[in-house]
Amino acid sequence: MFDTSIFERSRNRMHCNILEANCEKYLKKSKDVFDLTFLDPPFNQGKDYASHFDEMPESEYWKWMTRICKLVYDHTSDGGAIYFMQREKNVEHVLEGLRKSGWTFQNLIIWKKKTSAVPCENKFGLHFQIIAFATKGKSPRVFNKLRIDIPLLVTEKYPRPNGVYVTDVWDDIRELTSGYFAGDEALRLKNGERLHKQQSPIHLLARIILSSTKVGDSVFDPFAGTGTTLVVGKQLERNTIGTELDSANYQAILGRLAGLRESDRITKYRKYYVFTENLNEIWPAPEAIIRRLHDYQEQTQPLDVG
Ligand SMILES: C[S@@+](CC[C@H](N)C(=O)[O-])C[C@H]1O[C@@H](n2cnc3c(N)ncnc32)[C@H](O)[C@@H]1O
C-alpha cells in the first residue's frame, strides 16, 4: 500500500524518484504534494506505445485528461503550477480541462520548435505546439522572471546589454529530431533508432522548472517517458518524482539517472540565462551542485497500486 508521502519521508534530503506505475492509480493513493507538474501525455494520435492505447474515443481521452488534471490539482501546493503540453488543435480541450479541474489559466505558451514545419495540403504547415501554464489559485507561489541573452538579429544594430525577458513565445528551444540535426541528446537503441520519439529537450524542462520553482521544491511528471523532467530537476536541486507505465522506458530512466550523460548536462544553458536577476538563487552555481549531488538518492519505491 502506498500510504506515506515520498517527500515527507525524505524530508531535508533531495530526492529523485521514478515509479513504474500508472499515474492515475498513483495519484489516487499517494499523499505527495507538488509545487510544479509537467504534463506531457500521449496525444491520442495513434502512436505506437507499448503499454498504452493511443487511439481512444476522443471524449474518453479528454475525460481522462481532465481527471488527471484534477488529481494533480488536489496534490498541488497553493499557488503551485502545471504546464500542460499538447497539440495546437487541442487548445480548447486543454483550457476547458484545466478550468473544469480548478486551475487558473496564466499563459498559453507557443513552443515554436525550430524544426521544419509539418506540411499540410490545404492549410498552413504546423510549426508549434502549445503549453498551457496554469496555477492553483490566482497568484503563482513562485514565478521567476527569466532573462535570456538572445543573439543580435540582422534587423538590430546593437546587442542588448541585459538580454530580454522570456515571453510566451518560445522559439529558441529545439525539438529533438531524427536525422542530420538530431544531436546527441536523444536516447538511442543499439541499432541507432530513437528509444522514445516523444523525448522532450532538457532545455524545455530547464525553462519550465526555473520559471516556476525554487531550489528544494517538488516537481512531478505523471507521464515521465524517458525521464527528462527528473534528469533536469535533479541537476537544479529540485525534488522530483515521475510515474511511467512502460517497463522499457522505466528501465531507461533508471539508467539515465544513474549516470549523467554529457548531452544531458544543463550547465551549457546557464550562460544563456545570465541576465536573470536571481539566477544564483534558483540555479545554484555548478560547483555547489556537484558538491551536493552525492547527497541525492535515486530510488525506486515498491508500489502496490492493486
Ligand atoms: C509523450 S510521452 C512523455 C515524454 C517525456 N516528456 C520525455 O521527455 O520523455 C508519454 C509517456 O507516458 C507514458 N504513459 C502512458 N500512459 C501512462 C499512464 N497511465 N501512466 C504513466 N505513464 C503513462 C507512455 O509510456 C509514454 O512514455
The ligand as a Tripos MOL2 file, in Angstrom:
@<TRIPOS>MOLECULE
LIG
   27    29     1     0     0
SMALL
NO_CHARGES

@<TRIPOS>ATOM
      1 C1          4.5880   11.9000  -24.5450 C.3       1 LIG1
      2 S1          5.4500   10.7060  -23.6470 S.3       1 LIG1
      3 C2          6.3390   11.6630  -22.4650 C.3       1 LIG1
      4 C3          7.7110   12.0290  -22.9300 C.3       1 LIG1
      5 C4          8.5370   12.7360  -21.8790 C.3       1 LIG1
      6 N1          8.1550   14.1220  -21.7340 N.3       1 LIG1
      7 C5         10.0260   12.6460  -22.1480 C.2       1 LIG1
      8 O1         10.7350   13.6650  -22.0940 O.co2     1 LIG1
      9 O2         10.4910   11.5600  -22.4380 O.co2     1 LIG1
     10 C6          4.1710    9.9610  -22.6920 C.3       1 LIG1
     11 C7          4.6080    8.7780  -21.8350 C.3       1 LIG1
     12 O3          3.5120    8.4140  -20.9760 O.3       1 LIG1
     13 C8          3.5560    7.0130  -20.7390 C.3       1 LIG1
     14 N2          2.2070    6.6330  -20.2510 N.ar      1 LIG1
     15 C9          1.0890    6.3970  -20.9600 C.ar      1 LIG1
     16 N3          0.0410    6.1650  -20.1390 N.ar      1 LIG1
     17 C10         0.5050    6.2880  -18.8720 C.ar      1 LIG1
     18 C11        -0.0780    6.2010  -17.6010 C.ar      1 LIG1
     19 N4         -1.3850    5.9360  -17.4510 N.pl3     1 LIG1
     20 N5          0.6870    6.3990  -16.5010 N.ar      1 LIG1
     21 C12         2.0210    6.6790  -16.6250 C.ar      1 LIG1
     22 N6          2.6420    6.7700  -17.8310 N.ar      1 LIG1
     23 C13         1.8980    6.5890  -18.9370 C.ar      1 LIG1
     24 C14         3.9380    6.4400  -22.0800 C.3       1 LIG1
     25 O4          4.5110    5.1450  -21.9220 O.3       1 LIG1
     26 C15         4.9450    7.4950  -22.5870 C.3       1 LIG1
     27 O5          6.2700    7.1150  -22.2870 O.3       1 LIG1
@<TRIPOS>BOND
     1     1     2 1
     2     2     3 1
     3     2    10 1
     4     3     4 1
     5     4     5 1
     6     5     6 1
     7     5     7 1
     8     7     8 2
     9     7     9 1
    10    10    11 1
    11    11    12 1
    12    11    26 1
    13    12    13 1
    14    13    14 1
    15    13    24 1
    16    14    15 ar
    17    14    23 ar
    18    15    16 ar
    19    16    17 ar
    20    17    18 ar
    21    17    23 ar
    22    18    19 1
    23    18    20 ar
    24    20    21 ar
    25    21    22 ar
    26    22    23 ar
    27    24    25 1
    28    24    26 1
    29    26    27 1
@<TRIPOS>SUBSTRUCTURE
     1 LIG1         1 GROUP 0 **** ****
